[in-house]
Each structure stands twice: as C-alpha cells, then as structure tokens.
C-alpha cells in the first residue's frame, strides 16, 4: 500500500501528492539538472488549478476546472489527452492568485483514481476514466469554513480512501471511505479548541507503519496526531506547537515522516520540530525530539530523504534559503541560498537521487546537486508561466503543472 514506506522508492510511479513515500523524494533515474533544451512536450490544460499531477504506469492524472465543473483529465506519457470527466459544479477558489477550485492532488493505488475538490466533491474513477462513485463531504458532514482554499489531498490507508477535514469552525474530522463504493468505513472527530484561524489546516496526512501498526499521522489544529487506520481510533496526540494559543496559526506546509519521527513546520514558517511517533496517549511532554524556533517554512513542505530533511524558506526576507538537517536530531548540516528574487515559493521541493528541484511562483525552476557540503551546480530555467503545484519525477522525467499547461522535461 502506498504511503507506508519510510524510504523513497525508485521513480516508476508518482501515486500521490508528494510521491511514492509521501516525502517529496525518489531514487532511480534522475531528470536533467539543466532543463534548457530538454522539454519533451507541453500540453494545454482546460482551466487553472493548483493541484499536483500524479502518475501511474505512464498515465498522468490531473484535477482541473473544466468549464464551470470539477474535472479530472488523463494524459499518456507523450502528453496526449486520453480522457476527461466532470463531477458537477465547482466552487471557485477564494485565493485567485495562489488558490483554485482544484487544489488537492488526486491519489491512485493502480486500480482507481480518487480526486477531491473545494466543492466537497470526492470522485472515484478507474484508470480508464469509468466513474465508480461520487460523494460530497460538505453535504454529508457540514460546510467548509476554511478561510482559504482547501489544500489537503486524499490518501490510501488500510485499503480505503482517507480524507482529513480540519477547520476552526464547523466539523473537523478524518473520514475513511470504501474504495469500491464510497461508503463511510469510519469517521473520527478531530477537533481541538484553538484561537481564530489556528484550527484551519491545509496539510495532507501520512500513512506509516510504527511498531507493526499502520497509523495515519495528521498535522493541524495545533496538534500532531496518530490514528489507527483500521478503525480511526486515536493512538496518540502531541501538542506544544502553540502553547500561548495565538491566533492566525493556520498551517499550510505538511509534515514529513518516516517510521520513527515526524518533522513538522509550524509558527507560520518560523519554527520546525521533530516528534517521535512511537507514543501512546498524550505525548506532548515526552515525544518532542527537537525544536528549532529559527528555521521553518510556511507553504512549501520539506523533503525527507535518506535521514535528512531539506527545508526551503518560501517567503519573507530569507526566502530561497535551503537548509539541510538531520531528521532525528534537528542538527543543521548545511545551508545554501538560492538566487534571490521578489517572488516566493508555493511549490514544495523535489529530491530525485542527488538532484534537487525548487520552483518559484513565477515559474523559475532552480535545480542543483545535493552533496555533503550543500547544493552545487545550480541551474535556472524560466518556465515563463506561474506555478503553484509541486514538481513530479517519474523515470527520469520532470513533470510540471503551470497555470495553463502541463510540461514534461527529460532526455530525448
């Protein structure tokens, strides 16, 4: 089952938002470091969405507005459209510069593709586009009260589809939906009392095996939690991220995890912490492994690869600062400054082997080689279109989704 492996896999498929390990890293064949002259194809999309594509057996699946409806498209490895489906009226994005009606990335297990939209629609099709089921979480469980556009992506856990809804007002919960029918398998309340907006979360959970138990690890509402994927029961919870109960502490960047630790960005990009995953009950006092109040990221999720965490400072005066840490200890190993620009980073970084790719909102792709001393051989490539979605690597190809197109780069 995807998402439960601590180590990154060879980049054959990219089944969910942050790849086969859920941490933005893959091994195997690498894309070119210098993208100049390496564009294999470019395909126009029917609408502006911010979701990251997924890939399975060469098929590329992208959620997108299609007219005024929630849509899903499939392309082959050469960028040719295979099919498109719609699932009812979309809900327009509030953040038109950085948001859309289709922010959440689809997920696949190689049998079905599941897409989730701001409207509350959850739609499941097979890989040929045949509709299997559709439900609307807002109609079933309550309205969306997030200040901004939905960000969490669905994951597979215990053979079912799990979606996290975390918001300050209204219902906050984890729900498991049967993969074959869309019917509720379990639903768990996940509600914490927070100050204004601090309960709003745009993060995506992780599924990981700890001590033989498959957990869904979820970040939001000033808490990191571990629930049993079989029945949704809470195994442990960790607070301490916002002890003064400050307002406006919504979270965008997701954690990264292995089978021992979660590295969690918090405090609106100003802090980072390591939380051990082997606890029971309330572990706030016992399971903080480390804490760094001078390092963080607000929107761009970190990368976890080979025991190291790569953190890209996405905004503010220090934007473009790339820091490498030891995941277990939080010890800083090195730091590199990417080329300065006024634009920020919404896309999460990608590590493919020893190549790292960061994409600014203006479409500038910055790549480099990761080594013991830092990032070397840096290259810049201007896509010349706005980018919010994160980069994808499959079999030596780099796939990028801009405001208008799907791009593929690789060796010809």
Number of C-alpha atoms within 10 A of each C-alpha: 11 21 24 22 17 21 21 24 16 20 23 19 23 29 27 28 27 29 26 25 29 31 29 28 28 31 21 17 16 23 23 16 21 18 20 12 10 17 16 16 15 18 16 14 20 15 19 21 30 29 27 27 29 28 28 22 13 17 19 25 30 26 32 31 24 22 12 14 18 27 27 25 21 23 19 16 16 14 19 14 17 14 15 18 19 19 19 13 15 23 19 18 20 14 12 12 12 19 20 27 32 32 27 30 31 29 29 26 19 14 11 18 26 26 26 31 31 23 23 21 21 23 24 27 20 15 19 14 18 13 16 16 16 18 18 15 19 15 12 9 15 13 14 22 16 20 15 17 24 29 27 24 26 25 29 25 24 17 17 19 24 26 22 26 27 29 26 23 18 15 18 24 17 21 22 27 21 15 22 14 12 18 13 14 16 16 17 16 15 21 20 16 12 20 18 15 20 22 26 27 30 27 25 27 29 26 30 27 19 17 11 7 14 19 29 28 23 25 27 32 28 27 18 23 24 28 22 19 24 17 14 21 15 18 17 20 20 24 17 14 22 17 8 8 15 14 13 15 24 26 24 26 27 31 28 27 31 27 19 17 20 25 25 23 30 27 20 17 24 15 18 23 23 24 24 20 27 16 17 13 12 14 20 17 9 11 19 18 16 16 17 15 12 9 20 26 28 25 24 27 30 29 26 30 26 13 12 18 23 23 25 31 27 26 19 12 10 13 20 24 19 21 21 25 18 16 27 18 13 19 13 15 14 16 17 15 15 21 12 12 11 11 16 19 26 24 25 27 28 29 27 26 20 17 23 23 25 25 29 25 22 19 23 20 21 22 26 21 18 18 11 8 11 16 22 14 11 17 17 19 15 14 17 11 14 19 27 27 25 29 26 30 32 26 18 18 21 23 26 24 29 27 20 17 18 19 18 21 22 22 13 7
